[in-house]
Amino acid sequence: MLYSRKEHYLFLEEELRAESDQFKQKLDTAASYLLNEREELFIAQFVKIEDGEMILKFSTNRGLPRKGEYLYCFTTPSYLHQFKEWGNITYGELLKQKGFATELICIWQSSLKDDPKHCIVGFRGVDLEFAEHLEGYTGAFLILGPNVPPTQYISNLQSVIRDVADPRIDNLLEGNVEQFEDEPQSLNSATNISDFIIAQLGLTDDVILQGPPGTGKTYQIASICKKLCKKDASVLVTALTNRALMEVASKEELSYMLNNGRIHKTKVSVDEAKELPALDNVKSISPAPGHIMLSTFYITSGEVNNENFMTPFDYVIMDEASQALLGMCAVVKLLGRKCLFVGDNNQLAPVIAINEDRIARRNYHFYVNGLLSLNTISKIPSYRLSETYRLTKRAAEFTGQFYNGTLTSVSDAKVPFRYDDLQNSIAAFFHPYGGPTLIKTDLPLGDKKPVLALQLTTLLVSALLGRKERLHVSVLTFYIETTKALQKTIYQTIGVHNNLLIDTVSRIQGLTTDVAIYVIPNTSYYRLLERRLFNVATSRARRHTIIVCDNMIMKHLEIVDADVRKFFVNLDAESFYLPIKTQTNAFIEGRQNEEEILYEHETEKSLNE
C-alpha cells in the first residue's frame, strides 16, 4: 500500500471539516430541542466547590450528563434563565451570550434522599477563574452543552505532516508497505519488565509495549519513569486524557519524585491540584534531567511547531497509544530521542468524525490507527504483557481469545464467588468463577431502546446494588440513545448511585469495575460486535460480565470477527433465555416467588454444579 504526506494531509483536512460540520449542526440547532429531545444540553444550579470538585444540582426529569462526558459549562444573563421561554434560540446564540465559561468532565452522580426530583453531580477539570467567580453564589444558573471539538489538535498534526522534514519521521509519512501485524513477544513477571524495556531502548530508538486488559500498563510506565530519572534522563509522558496522566503521577513508585517537585504537568485543574498538591503546574513543556513532564496529545502536538522548543527529551512515553493518530506518533518521535509506545491494538481506535464508509473507501484506516501502522511501517520491536491482575482465570480464557491465547490470570479474587443474599434465580446469572454470562431475550429489530432489555438490566443493577457488599457496577452499550434510555429507566427506578456507571463503550477504555453489563440492541451487529469495541466492553470487570442481547444473535455472527464469533459460540453452551412471556414480565417486575420464576437454561448442566 502506498501512503504519502499528501494523502495524510487530506485525511486530516477531511477530519477537520467533519468535526467542524458536526459542531456547526449543534450550534444551529434550537437549544430547547438539544435540552428536551436530544439531551445534549443540560441546565443546573451551582451548589459548591468542594475538594477540588464542582457540585451541581440537576432535575431527574431530564437526562443527566454521563460519567466521563466532557462538556462546556457557562453562565448566562438572567433573562435566559427561563428556559421554557427560549423559543427557537439556537445553541450558538446561547453561547454568544455566555459570561464565564469552563470545560469540565462529569465524574459522579448521587441521589438526594430528601428530594427525589433532583440529584447532585460532581465535575472535575474546572478552571480556577471560573471556580473563583462562582464561589459564594449557591443556586447560580448554569448551562452545560457540547464542547468545542479538538480542531487545534488536528491542525497541529497537519502542520507536522506538511512542514516538518526530518529523517526520524520521513518513513512514517511517505512510502509503500504491506499491512500486517507481527505477533509481539510475551512478557510475564518472570522478567523484570521495566529493566527489560529500558535495556531494549538502549538497543533501538523505539519500542512498543502492548498491554491487554488489567495487565498493569500504568504501573510499568511509572516504574520505567522512576528508573530513567535515576539516571538523570529527561522524560515526557503524553496521553490522550488528563486522567491517564494523573494515574501515572499518583503511582506509589513516583511518590518521592512527586513530593520533591520533580513531576510537572501542563494545565493542572482544580481537582488535580487537590488530588496531588505537590504536582507542579507548568504552562509549557521543556526537558530537565531527572524530571518527568506530563502533557496531553492536544498540548504536545503543538510543541514541535513552537519555535522556542529546541531540545528533545531523552525519552518520550506515549500512553493510550492505541488512541493516537499516526500523525501523533510522528510528533512523539520528534519530541524524544528514545520513544516507548504503550497501548493495545486490540482495544479502541481513535474516535473519528469522518464517516466509516469514507474511511474504508479512501483507506484512511492507515492514518487513523497510529499504533498499528507504526508497527507495520517501522518493524519496531513489540512486546506484550501476558498476565492480567484484573480478570479471573475463566474471564482471561475468554478475553485471551483476542490475544492468541497468551493471556493468563494472576488475579487475587476469591473464587468461587458467592451471592447468598441474592435470589437464586438472579444469582444463577453470575458464574461462580467469574467472567461472561450470555442472557438472551426477545428484542424488537432495529429498536435502540428495547424495553425488555432496559427492564432486565434495571433488575440486575438493583439486585447488585442492594447487596450488603458494596460493588461497583457498570452498564455499557454502543449507542448514545441506548445509554440515555438506560440512564432514565435505572435512575427513575432505583435512583442515582456513585458506584454505578452507565455509559457508551467508547468512553470507558481503561475502566475497571466489579460487574459490567453490556446491552446489545437487535440492530447493526457489525458495529456492536466490532472486535476491538467488544473486547473492551467484555474485559472491564474483576468479577462478572453480563451480556444482554436478542435470542437470535447467533444467526448474525457470520458478519463479525472470527474471535468474537468464537467468544459467543463458547459462551452459548451455558447461556440463558428469557422469553418475552407473562412469566418474563413477572420476573422483571418481581411479582412472583423465586421458585415460580421461569427461565430456560440452554444446557442440562447447571452453573451451580
N, C-alpha and C positions, 0 to 999 in steps of 0.2 A: 504494500500500500504506500502511495506517495503522500507525504504530508509536507506542508510548507508554511512559512510565515504568513503568506498572503491568505491562505485558507484559514489559518488560525485567527488572523485578524478579522476576517469576515465573520467567523463564528462568534467572536466576542462582540462584533458590531450588531449582529442579529440578536444576541442575548441582551445587549444594552437596549435595543429598540423594543424587544419583547417585554422586558421589565418596565420600561417607561410607559409602554402602551397599557399594560395591565394596571399600573398605578393611576394612569390618567383616567381609565374607566372608573376607578373608585372615586377619584376626585370629582368626576362629572355625575356621579350617582347621588340621588337625593339622600340626605343624611338620615331622614326618618326611615327610609327603606333599609339602609345599612343597619339601623338600630333595631327595627322591629321584625324584619323579614330575614335578612342575611346574617344578623347577629355578628357583624364585624365591627360595629361601633357600640360603645358602652358609655353609660353615664354613671357617675359615682359621687359620693361625698367623702371629703377628706376626714380621716379620723385622727391620725397622729403619725409621727415618725418615732419608731422605737427599735433600738438595737440595730440601727442602720437600715431598717425596712420601712417602707411607706405602707400604711394600712388604710384601705379604702372600704367604704360600705356600699353594697350593691343590692338591688331588688332581685329576689329569686324568681320573679315573674318573667324575667327575660334570661337569655343566655348569659353565661359568665365567661370572662377570659379564661382560656385554657392554661393550665400549668405549663411553663416553658414557652408561652407565647410572648413575643416581643411586640410592644405597642408604642404608640406615640401619645403622650398624655399632655393636655394643655388646659389652661384656664380660658374663659371667655367673658365678654361683657355680660352684665346682669340681664339684659333684655333677651339673651339667648338661653337663659336657664329654663324657660318654659318650653321644653322640648316638644310638647304636644302642639305648639303653635309654630313649629319650624316651617311647615308647609313644604314647598319644593326646594328649599335651600339645599345646596349640594355640600358634600364633604369638603370640597375645595374652597367653597365660600366660607364654611365654618373655620377652616384653617387660616384664612385671610384675617379673621377676627381674633385670632389667638393672642393671649397675653404671654405669660411664662409657659415654657414647654420643656419636656424632657423625654428621652427614650427610657423605657423600663421593661422589665420582664416579670411575669407572674410566677410566683414560687409556691404559694399555698392558699388554701381556701378553708374557711371554718364557719360552721353554723352559729347562730345566736340563739341561745336557749330561750330567752325571754322575748324573742322577735323572729318567729319562723318565716316572716315575709322578707326578711333581709339576711344577708350574710356578710362577713368581712373577708377581704382578700389581701394578701401580702405581696409586695413587689420589691424587687431589687434593681440596682442599676440606676437609681435616681441621681440626677446631677445635684451637686452641693448647692448651687444657686437656687434651683427650684425648691429644694427642701427648705432652705432658709426663708424663701418667700412665703411658703405655706405654714411655717411654724406658728402656732397660735391661732390659726384660722380653722378650727374644727367646724365641719359642716360645709366647707367651701365646695362649690360645684366644679366638677372636673369632667372632661370628655376624654375618652381613650379610643383611639382608632388605628387603622392600618398605618404601619411605619413606612417611611420612605425607603425604597429598595436600595441595595448597596451598589448603586451605579458607579460610585467613585472607585470601588474595588475593581470593577470590570475595566474602567478607564485606565487605572494604574497598570493592569496587565496588558492592555493594548499598547501602552507606551513602551513597555519592555519588549513586546513582540516586534513592534515597528522600529524602535530606535536603538536597542542595545545589541551591539555586535561584540560577542565575547566567546572565546573557544570553549568556555565552561558550559555554555548553553546552546551553541550552534547546532549540535547534533540532535538536540531536543526539539528544535524548531524547524528543521529542514532535513528531509531525507526520504528514504524508502525502506520499508521494513515489513516483514511478515508478522502478523499479530498472533502471539501465543504467550502462554504463561508457564514459566518453569515452576515445578513443584519446589517450594522452599525447603531448606534443611530444617528439621525439627530440633528444638532446644528444650530440655527439661531441667529440673532442679539439680540433676547430677552435674550440670555445668554451672559454673559461676557466670551467669548470663551477662551481667554488666561488664565484668572484666573481659569476657569473650568479645562482646560487641566493640569495646574500646580497642581491643587488640586488632580486630578486623579493620577498624577505621585507621589504624596505623599502617595498614597494607594497601588501602584503597580510599579514594576520596568520598565515596558514597556507599551506604549500606541501608537495606530495607529490613525492618523488623515487623513482622506481621503478628498480630495478637488476636486470636479468636475470643469469643465472649468469656469474660471473667478470668483471663489469664494473667492479669497484673501488669498491663502495659504502663500505667501511670507510675506504679512502684519502680519499674525498671528505668523509666525516664528519670525519676528523682535520684535513683542510685547512680546512674551514669553521670548526671549533672554533678553530684557531690564529688565523685572521683575525678572528674575532669577539672573541677575547680581547685581540688587539692594540688593539681599540677599547674596551677596558675593560668589555666586556659580561660578565655572569654567564651561564654555560652549564651546563645539566644534560643529560647523555646517559643515557637509560634504555633497557634492552633486556630481553628475556625471560631471557637467560642471562648469568651472570658471564663466560663465555668471550668472548662478543661484546664486552663492556665492556673486557676485558683486551686484545683485539685493537686496539681504538681507542687505548688508553693506550700500547701498545707501538709505535705507528707512529712512524717517524723524524721526521715532521713535528712531533710533540709532545715530542720528547726534551728540548729546552731547558726547556719548561714543567714536565715531569716532574721533572727534576733540580733545579729551583728551587722545588719544593714547591707547585706551583700546580695539581696534579691530585690529586683526592681520591676515595676510593671507600668505600662502606659495606661492612662485613663482609669485610674482606680476610682470606683464608685463608692457611695456612702456605705453600703452594706459590706463591700470588700474591705474597706478601711476598718469597719467594726469587726469583721471576721478575723483579719490579720493586721492588727495595728502596726506591727513592725514592717509591713510591706512598704517599700519606698515608691512613692508616686512620681513618675517622670513624664515629661512631655514628648520626648523623642528617644530613640534607641541609639546606643553607642557602646562599643565593646570596652570592657575593662577586665584586666587579668583577675581571675579568681572570683568573678561576679556572674550572676545569672540575670538575664534580661527576659521579661515575659511580654509578649505582644501578639495581638490577633493578626490573622491574614489581612484584614481590612487595613490595618495600620502599616504592617511591614511591607505590603505590596507597593506602598508609595515611597519607601525609603530608598530604593535603588535609583529613583528619579530625583532624589534630594541631593543637590549639589554639595551640601555640607557633609554627606556621608561618603567617606573616602576609604576607610579601613574595614575589611570584612571581619566577622567574628572568627575565632579559631574553630568553633563548632556551632552548627545550627541544627536543632532537633525540631522536626515538624511532627507535632501530634495531630491526631484526627486526619492523617494523610489521605485516607480514602475519600474525604470530603473536599479534597483540593483539586482544582482545575489544573491541567498540565502547565498553564502559564504560571501558576503559583509555585509549582515545583521548580520552574526556571528561576523565579525570584529567590527561592531558598538557596539554590546553587550559587547565585551571585552574592548572597549575603554571608556565606560561610566558606571557609577553606575546606572543611570536612562537614558532611551532611548525613544525618540519620533520619530516615523517613519511617515513622511509626504509624501503622494503620492495619487495615484488613480489607483485602479485595473482595471478601465475601460479605461485607456489610455495605451500608447505603452509600451510593454515589452522591456527588453534589446535587443540590436541588437546582433545576434549570427551568427558566421561564419559556424557552423555545418549545414548541410543540414536538412531542415524541416522534411523530411521523417525519417531521422535518429533520430532526437529528439523525434518524435512520437513513433517510434518502441522501443526505449530504455527508454521511459517515462522520458526523461530528462527535460520535462516541469517543473517538480517539483523543479529542481535545477536552472532553468532559471528564473522563476517567483518568485523572492525572497519575495516580499511583500505579495503576495497571500499565499505562502507556510508558511511564518512566522505566519500569522493569523490562518491558518489551524492547524499548529502544536501546537502552544502555547496558543491558545484561548485568545490572547491578547485583552483587551478592545479596541473596534474600534468605532470611531465616524466619522460622515460625515458632512461637511459644506453643507448647503442646499440653500443658497442664492447666486445667480450669479450677479455680478456687470457688467459683460460683455454683456450677452445675453439679447435681448428684450424678452418680455413675450411670443410672438409666437415662437421665437427661443428656449427659455427654455422649452417650451412644447414638441418640437421635441427631443432636447438633453436629456430632462428628462426621455425619454423612456429607456435610458440606466441606469437610477438610480431609477427605480421603481416609477417614478412619484414624487419623493421627491424634485425636483429642482424647485425653484421659482425665478423669476426675480425681482431684485431691481435696474435695470438699469435706469440711468437718461437720456437715449436717448429721444430726442424729436420726438415722432411719432404722426401722420403718417409722414414717410419720403417723401419729395418732390424732384423731379428731373425735374424741369421745363426747364432746359437747355439741356435736352436730347431729342432726337426724341421720339415721342410717342411709336413707335414700340420697341425701346430699353428700354425705361422707364418702359414698361409693365412687363419686366422680374424682376423688383425689387419690391417685395411686399411692400406695404405702411407700414406694421407693422414689416418689417424685417424678418429675418430667411431664411429658404431654399427655393429655386426655382429649379425645375427639367426641364431642356431643353433636349429633345430627338431629335436625328437626325439619319442619316443612316451611320454607321461606318463599314468599312470592318472588317471581322472576322480575329482576330489574328494580326492586324496591330497596333503596339505600337506608330506609328507616324501618326495617321489619319488626313489627310489634312483638311477635313471639320471642325473637332474639333479644329485644330490649328488656322484656319482662323476665326472661330466663336469666339474663346477665344480672339484673337487679336482684333477683332471688339469691344468686350465688354471692354477690357482693354483700348483701345484707347478712347472710349467714356467716361469712368470714369476718366481717367487722363486728358481729355480735358475740364473737368468742371472747373468752377471758384473756387468752393470749393475744397480745397486740401484733397484728400483721400489717405489712404494707401491701396494698392491693393495687394493681394497675389494670385498667381496661383500655385496650388498644384496638384501633381499626385503621382503615386506609382513608376513607372519605371524611372530609370535614363535616358534611351533612350527617353522617352516621355518628360522629363524635358528639356533635351538638345534641342530637336526639338522645344519645345515651346519657349525656350530662343532665338534660332536662328530666328524663324518666327517673334516673337514680337519685338526683338531688331532691326532687319533689317527693320521692318515696321514703328515703332514709336520711335526707339532709346532706350537708357538706361536711366531709371529714378531711383532716390534714394528712391522714395516712392513706388517702385514696387519690389516684391519678387517673384521669380519663383524657386520652389524647390520641393523636394520629401517630402511626409508627415513625413517620419521617421526622418527628420532633424528639424522639426518645433514645436515639443511639447513645450508648454509654449508661443508660439506666440500669440499676439493679433493684429488684423488687422481690418480695416473698412469693406472691402469686400473681400471674398475668393471665388475663382473659382476652383472647384475640377473637373479635367478632367479624365474621366474613359474610357480608350480604350475598345474595344469589345474583351476582352480576359481575362482569368484567374480570373473570378469573385470571386472565393473563397479567393484570395489574396487581390484584390482591394476593396472588401466589407467585409473584416475581421472586426469583431466587434470593436476592440479597435482602429484600424487604421481609420476606417470610422468615429468613434466618434471624434477622434482628428481632422480629415480633415474637419468635418462639424460643429465644435464648436469654431473656431478661431475668427469669425467675430463679431464685435459690431453691424453691420447692416445686411448685406446680405451674404448668401452662395449660389452660383450658381453651380449646378451640371450638367455637360455636359456629356452625355452618349449616347449609342445606343438606337434606338427606341424599340428594342425587349428586353430590360433589364429586364422587369417584368417577362419574361418567365424563367429567370435564378435564380430567388430569392429562389427557393426551396432548393438550396445548401448553403444558407447563414444563419447567425444567425437570430433567430426569431425577435429580436429587430430591426435589420437592415431591415428585411423584412417589419415589421410594419411601420418603418420610410418611406419606399418607397410607401407602399400602401396608407398611409395617405396623402402623398405628390402628388401622381399621379393624384388625383382628380382635381388638378389645375395646371397641367403641360403644357408644350408647346411642339409642334412637328414641327420641321423644316425639311421637306422632301428634299432629295437630287435632286432638280429640278433646272431648269434655274432660277426660281424665288429666290431660296435659294442662288444661286451663286450671283445673282444681289443684294440680301440683304447684303451678306458678302462684296461684292466689293463696295457697296454704290452707285450703278448706278441708282437706282430708287428713286422716291419721296417716302416719308414715307407713303403716302396714298396708294401706289401701292404695298408695301411690303407684301408678302404673308407669313403668319404664321398661324398655326392652333391651336387654344386653345382647349384643350380636355375637356372642360366643358362649359356649356352655361353661367355660372356665370363669369363675368369679375372680374379680380383682382382689378380693379378700382372702383367697386361698393361698 
